[in-house]
Amino acid sequence: QIMMKMSPSLRVTLQAVKPSVGSGNELILVCTDPFDREFVAEEERIAEIKKVIRAQIQKDVEVQAVLAKTHKEAAVYPDITKLMGKVPVEYVD
């Protein structure tokens, strides 16, 4: 639902990106392609992602795009799409 509110080019790029969590209230977008990371990490794209998330959950979230050059590096970051429904989510004000 959140993805549908983003611009088409960002939505397409994010399909290849693994969402993960960082410390605190941080969304980490794990990219395995340097071009995807460069595109997503642009200030304009990060601002769009933050704006859409804020509109959806009424919370501010920090967003960071990282490049994982290998699958081993990418495995360090848990994929939150696989955790949803298995781990209780707690929203903190």
C-alpha positions as CSV (number, residue, x, y, z in Angstrom):
1,Q,0.0,0.0,0.0
2,I,2.8,2.4,0.8
3,M,4.7,1.5,-2.4
4,M,1.6,2.5,-4.5
5,K,1.9,6.0,-3.2
6,M,5.4,6.5,-4.5
7,S,6.5,7.8,-8.0
8,P,6.6,5.0,-10.6
9,S,10.4,5.2,-11.1
10,L,11.0,4.9,-7.4
11,R,8.4,2.1,-7.0
12,V,10.1,0.0,-9.7
13,T,13.6,0.5,-8.2
14,L,12.4,-0.4,-4.7
15,Q,11.1,-3.7,-6.0
16,A,14.8,-4.8,-6.2
17,V,15.7,-3.4,-2.7
18,K,15.4,-5.2,0.6
19,P,13.8,-3.2,3.4
20,S,15.5,-3.7,6.8
21,V,15.7,-2.0,10.1
22,G,18.5,-0.1,11.8
23,S,18.8,1.3,15.3
24,G,15.9,3.2,16.6
25,N,13.4,4.4,14.1
26,E,15.5,3.7,11.0
27,L,14.5,2.1,7.7
28,I,17.5,0.7,5.9
29,L,17.1,0.0,2.1
30,V,19.6,-2.6,1.2
31,C,20.6,-2.4,-2.5
32,T,22.7,-5.0,-4.3
33,D,23.1,-2.9,-7.4
34,P,25.2,0.3,-7.1
35,F,22.9,2.2,-9.6
36,D,19.8,1.3,-7.5
37,R,21.6,2.5,-4.4
38,E,22.7,5.8,-6.0
39,F,19.1,6.4,-7.3
40,V,17.4,5.6,-4.0
41,A,19.9,7.6,-1.9
42,E,19.3,10.8,-3.7
43,E,18.0,13.4,-1.3
44,E,14.8,13.9,-3.4
45,R,14.0,10.1,-3.2
46,I,14.7,9.8,0.5
47,A,12.4,12.8,1.1
48,E,9.7,11.1,-0.9
49,I,10.0,7.9,1.0
50,K,9.9,9.7,4.3
51,K,6.9,11.7,3.3
52,V,4.9,8.7,2.1
53,I,5.7,6.7,5.3
54,R,4.8,9.7,7.5
55,A,1.5,10.1,5.7
56,Q,0.7,6.4,6.2
57,I,1.8,5.8,9.8
58,Q,1.9,9.3,11.2
59,K,5.5,8.8,12.4
60,D,8.8,10.2,11.2
61,V,11.2,7.5,10.1
62,E,14.9,7.9,9.2
63,V,15.8,6.3,5.9
64,Q,19.2,5.2,4.7
65,A,20.2,3.4,1.5
66,V,23.2,1.1,1.7
67,L,25.0,-1.0,-0.8
68,A,25.6,-4.7,-0.1
69,K,28.1,-5.8,-2.7
70,T,27.6,-9.5,-2.0
71,H,24.7,-11.7,-0.8
72,K,26.7,-12.4,2.3
73,E,26.8,-8.6,3.1
74,A,23.1,-8.4,2.3
75,A,22.3,-11.3,4.7
76,V,23.5,-9.2,7.6
77,Y,20.3,-7.1,7.3
78,P,17.1,-8.8,8.2
79,D,14.4,-8.6,5.6
80,I,11.4,-7.0,7.3
81,T,9.0,-8.3,4.7
82,K,9.8,-11.8,6.0
83,L,9.4,-10.8,9.6
84,M,6.0,-9.2,9.2
85,G,3.3,-11.3,11.0
86,K,6.0,-13.3,12.8
87,V,7.4,-10.6,15.1
88,P,5.1,-8.3,17.1
89,V,5.5,-4.7,16.1
90,E,5.5,-2.1,18.7
91,Y,5.0,1.6,17.8
92,V,6.7,4.0,20.1
93,D,5.8,7.7,20.4
